[in-house]
Amino acid sequence: MKKIILTLFALAIPALASALAVPALQSRVNDLAGLLTPEASRSIEADLAEFEKVESTQIVVLTIPALEGEALEEYSIKVAEEWKIGQAGKGNGVILLVAKQERKVRIEVGRGLEGTLTDLVSGRIIRSAIAPRFKAGDFDGGVIAGTNAIMAAVKGEYMADDRSGARRGRLRHQSPRSSCSCWSPVSCLVPSRKFSEGLLVLLASR
């Protein structure tokens, strides 16, 4: 019995060691994957800070180089639990998570925003505002349009065909990046068990 326990423990150690760590929360824009230009990062940071000041809702962007084998949903939940985005007791936090290598995007939504930033709305934001720009290599524009759409949704003003955020992203930040054109939404997966914090949308090459 002792040998079995020790063997199981030894097998568990690599799994624990391989778990992707949650980075320290540095700001509202945490571009660890280096997808954004410095100008875009500063502008998004300022916009999100102003929105938080006016609406009290906290929105944070996190890009990572790779998930390193971890499921996007599980990692997103782990980030949300550690960062505790949103005001205490209100659940009014949102995390826009982008995994570069896997070409995946997820919007993690606090319980307090379920009524406005629903799974349906989150999916539309990713498919309409973010994915097309990522596919074109415009990561600045994708994140700008995505965060603009999230802010509009929180205020109850978002429409899937409303391209005001897209125009703003193109006018203010023409991204020089064009090397990645493989982002394409192929499926929208909502977990079978009730998962109120967010929506999972997989982006993969055609």
N, C-alpha and C positions, 0 to 999 in steps of 0.2 A: 504493500500500500504506500509506504514512504517513497519507494522508487517511482511509482506512478505519479504521486503528487509532485515530486521533484521534476519529473519529466514534463508534466503539464506546465509547471511554473517556468521551466527553461524555454518551452515553446512559446510562452506568452511574452517573454522578455523582448524578442525581436519585434513583435507586434506593437508593444508599448513604445519601443524606441523609435519605430517608424511613423508614429502618429505625427501629423503635421502640427507644429506648434502655432499658437495664436500670437501674432506679432503685437508689440506694444502699440497702443492707440496714440499716435503722434499728433494728429490733426483731423479735420473733417475729410481731407483727401489723403489717403494713404496709398500711394502708387508704388508698391513694391515691385511690380512687374515692369516699371518704366514705360508704360504705354502713353503717358501724357506729356505734353510739352510743359516746361515751367510756367509759361504764360497761362496755359489752360488751367493748370493746377491752382495757380493763385486766383484766377477769376472764379473758378468753381468754389474754392474755399470762401471767398468773399460773399458769393451769392448765398451759399448755405448758411453762413454766419448771420447774414441779414435776415434770411428766412426764419432762422431759429429765434432771432430777436423779436420778430414781428408775430410769428405764428406759434412759437414755443416748440414746434416739432423739430427734432434733431435728425438730420440726414447725414450719413457718412458713406464715403466711397472707399472700397478696398480692392486693389488689384494685386494678384499674386502670380508669380511665375508659373507655378504648377501645383496641383493638389497632391502630388506624390502618392497616388494610390488611394487617397481618402475620398469618400463620397462627398460631393458638393453640398448636399443637404445637411449631412452630419457636421461638416466643417463650418458651414454657415451658422448652424445652431450654436456650435461651440464658440464661435466669434461673438455672437449676440449675447450669450450667457456671460462671457468674460468682460466684454466691453460695456455691457449694460447701457446701451444707447437709449436715450429718451429720459424724460423726467420721472423721478421715483413715483410709483403709484399710478402713473398715467399711461405707460406703455406706448408712448408716442415717438418711438424711434424707428428709423429705417436704415437698412444697410444695403448698398448696391455692391455686390460682390462679382468680380470678374476673374476667372481662371484662364490665363493666357494660353498655356500649352494645350489644355483640354478644350479650349474654345467654348467655355460654359459661362453663363450669366445667371445670377439669382438675385431676386429682390426679397429681402428678409423684412417682414413687417411686424411691428409690435401690435399687441392685442388691441390697444386703444385706437388703432387706425384701421381696423378690419372693415369698418363700415364704409370707408371712403376709398382706401387703397386695397381693393379686393383682389382675389386671385385672378379674376377676369381682367381687371384693369391692369394689374401687374404684367400679365401675359401680353396684353396689347402694347404696353409701353416697351417691353423688350422686343417684340416682333416689329413694331412700327417705328420706334424712335431709335433703338440701339442697334439691333442686328444689321439693318441695311448699311449703316455707316461703318460698323466694324468690318463688314464684308468688303467694303471699299477701302479699308485700311485707314479710315478716318476715326481714330480712337478718341481724339479730342471731341470731335463733333458728336460721337456716339454717347459719350459720358455726359456732355453738356445737354444734349437733347433728352437723355434719360433722366437726369436730375431735374431739368426743367419740367418734364412731364410728371415726375413724382410730386414736385411742389404743387403743380396745377391740380393733380388728383387729390392731394391733401385738402386743398381749398374747394374741392368739388367742381373744378373748372376744366378738367381734362376731357378731351374728345379724341378718339383714336385717329380721326382725320384732321386734327388741329395741328398744323405744321408750324406754329409760332415758335416753338422751341427749336425746331429744325432750322428755321431761318436764322434764329439768333445764333445757333451754333456755327452755321456756315459763315455768317457775316463777321462774327467776332473771332473765330478761330479756324482758319483754314489749315488743317493739319498737313504737315509735309510727309507724313508716313504713308506709303502706298505699297509696302512690301507684302502685307498680309491681306489676301482677298478670299480667304477660305471660310469666313464666318457666314453661316447660313442657317436659319431656324428650320428644323425639320420636325420637331415634335414638342409638345407642351405637356409635361407630366405633372399631375397633381397626385401626391402620395395617397394611397388608399385609406390610410388611417387619417383621422382629422388632424390636420396640421395648420394651426391658425396663424403661425408667424410668417408664412410667406408662400411663395410660388416658385417651383423649379422649372426652368426652361432650359432644355439642352440645345446647344448650338454645335453643329458638326458640319464637316464639309460634305458636299453632295457627291 
